[in-house]
C-alpha cells in the first residue's frame, strides 16, 4: 500500500469508528507510561509518539508534567479527536499529520515511542525508510520504545497485514546502532474482551 492509500485507510478508520470502537484503545496506556517514565530524563525531554492517533497516552503525559511532546499520525481525523478531548491542553502539544516513512523530523528527540505503527510496515523499503527517520530523529543516547504484535499475536489489524516480532527479531531489525536495554511481554485486551499478545522493547541509540 502506498502513502496515499495508507493515509486514506486510517482517515476512513477514524471517521467511521468511535474512540472506544478500535481494537487498540486503552484508557490507561500501560506499559508505555512506565517505560517512558524510566527513560525520560526530565519533564522537558522531547518525546515523539509515532502513530499516536487518538491515543490517551498524551493525556497522561501532560498530566505528569511533560512539556515537549509531539504526536505524529497519518490521520488528521485521529488527531482532531485527541485535540477535541484535550480542549485547551491541546495547545501544549505539537501535532503533526505526516507519514513517518517520508517525514522530516523538525527537531531531535530524547524519546521515540511507537505502539503498533512499525508492525504495519511489511515492505522492506518502508521499514528501511522508518529506521532512517528513527536514526535521524533520536539523539545519541536517546531511547526508542517499540511495541509490536508478538509472534503469537494477530497477523492482521484493521484489515491490514502486520509483521510480528519477538524482542530478538526486533533488535536484529533495528541493527547495531540500537542497544536493547529492556524487553517485556504485554497482553492487551481489546474493548470487546479479545486478548492480543504484544512485545515492548526499549532501545538506546548508541551511534
Protein Blocks (a to p, Z undefined) as FASTA:
>chain_A
ZZklmmmmmmmmmmmpcfklcfkbcfblcfklmmmmmmmmbfklccddehklmafklmmm
mmnopabdcdddfblklmmmmmmmnmmmlmmpccddddfklcccfbdcfbdcdehklmmm
mbfklmmmmmmmmmmmpcghiacddddddfklcfbeehiacddddfklmmmmnommbccf
bdcddddddfkopacdddddddddfZZ
